[in-house]
């Protein structure tokens, strides 16, 4: 089952539509949830979830789903529901967001604390459509310590879409070289980079065996993880990143132009 959290905003409807298409792709049902403030419950029943589900079924007649309105704090309620879901999908900002704020409070809270995979979908209002290949999948991976569930989700997403997987490993110069006032010798940098390339190849080998038909582009870049993903995601329809602390995910979301899946370790 895939869960999508909705409110009255167009952004949340864009996220719900992405969730509906993903549910159809995976052969799963969709659970549409609207969370309302506890002090309004049950005196002001809201039909937001029902309306969104009806819209989705009109656009996707094969979709199977249900809708619920629940009381509470959105991040807390959705976090609890996500424990039993394949994916939780929400918009980057909701109806309470402010202009100039890229990531809403609910999205930010879920990105750093959800116990299952959460997909954050940027607004796709007029003029905000994501650029790049609509089916491409980008994986942000720490080759020295990969988050297995994130790698698996990325490979599976690429398989379902018949798309190429772009695996990106960001690396940094050794601390001594980074602090040096002198340029790094090219032969030293090449040696270090070759080692990073080997780390990435070794990290991906088990999943290449599990998903032999997924084409993989391995990429090693001298950037911070967030910078590397923000750059490569311009030509992707979905970015997948593992989460250990949440810092990389939040930095990436500030510049997201396509859906970002954050998967806990």
Secondary structure by P-SEA (a helix, b strand, c coil): cbbbbbcccaaaaaaaaaaaaaaaaacbbbbbbbbcccccccccccaaaaaaaaaaaaaccccccccccccccaaaaaaaaaccccccccccccccccccccccaaaaaaacccccbbbbbccccccccccccccbbbbbccccccaaaaaaaaaaaaaaacbbbbbbbbbbcccccccccccccaaaaaaaaaaaaaaaaaaaaaaaaacccbbbbbbbbcccaaaaaaaacccccbbbbbbccaaaaaaaaaccccbbbbbcc
